[in-house]
Amino acid sequence: MQYFSYISGTLSMNNKLEKAIYEFLETKNRIVIDKSDSYQFRADIIDGILQLNKVHHRCKPRKLSWWQPGYVKTDWHLSDIGFCTFNLYATKN
């Protein structure tokens, strides 16, 4: 199985942290990832956002996590971004 990363539903960003997170996620957008690499990919995104929280310490930090919706057990969604949605969709091979 492979996953496809995708940003959608973008709204305006309110501070420098949100802009930095969006720019970071853009570097991870529209990438195909093998299932064996998906855990590390998700961990790298969380770690990258935690680092951005430290750089932009005057902004309210983001505490994000991954979750799977009940209706599709193969997809992953990044929670609590607020200004966009970032998803890992399972591909149909």
C-alpha positions in Angstrom: 0.0 0.0 0.0 1.1 3.6 -0.6 -0.1 6.9 0.7 -0.6 10.3 -1.1 -0.1 13.5 0.9 -2.4 16.3 0.2 -3.3 19.8 1.5 -6.8 21.1 1.0 -9.3 23.6 2.3 -6.7 26.4 2.9 -7.9 29.5 4.8 -6.0 32.7 5.6 -3.2 32.4 8.1 -3.2 34.7 11.1 0.4 34.7 12.3 4.0 33.8 11.4 3.7 30.4 13.0 0.8 29.4 10.8 2.6 30.7 7.7 5.7 28.7 8.6 3.6 25.6 9.2 1.9 26.0 5.8 5.3 26.5 4.1 6.6 23.4 5.8 3.5 21.3 4.8 3.8 22.6 1.2 7.2 20.8 1.1 5.4 17.6 2.0 2.4 18.1 -0.3 1.6 15.7 -3.1 4.2 13.1 -2.2 3.7 9.3 -2.6 4.9 7.4 0.5 5.2 3.7 1.0 3.3 2.2 3.9 6.6 1.2 5.5 7.7 4.8 5.5 4.4 6.3 6.6 5.1 6.2 10.3 8.4 8.0 9.9 6.8 10.5 7.5 4.1 11.3 10.1 6.6 11.6 12.9 8.8 14.0 10.8 5.8 16.3 10.2 5.0 16.4 13.9 8.7 17.0 14.8 8.9 19.7 12.2 5.9 21.5 13.5 7.2 21.2 17.1 10.5 22.9 15.9 8.5 25.7 14.3 6.6 26.2 17.6 10.0 26.8 19.2 11.1 29.2 16.5 7.9 31.2 16.7 7.6 31.0 20.5 5.5 34.2 20.7 2.7 32.6 18.8 0.3 30.1 20.4 1.9 26.7 19.9 0.2 24.1 17.8 -0.3 20.6 19.4 -1.1 18.4 16.4 -1.7 14.7 16.2 -2.7 12.2 13.6 -6.0 10.4 13.6 -7.9 8.0 11.4 -11.6 8.6 10.6 -14.0 5.8 11.5 -15.3 5.5 8.0 -11.9 5.0 6.3 -9.4 3.1 8.4 -6.6 3.4 5.9 -6.4 7.3 5.7 -4.6 9.6 8.1 -5.5 13.2 8.9 -3.5 15.8 10.8 -5.7 17.3 13.5 -6.0 20.9 14.8 -4.3 22.8 12.1 -7.2 25.2 11.7 -6.2 27.0 8.5 -6.0 24.0 6.2 -6.4 20.2 6.2 -3.4 17.9 5.6 -4.2 14.3 4.8 -2.5 11.0 3.9 -4.8 9.1 1.6 -4.3 5.4 0.9 -3.9 4.8 -2.8 -5.8 2.1 -4.6 -3.3 -0.2 -6.3 
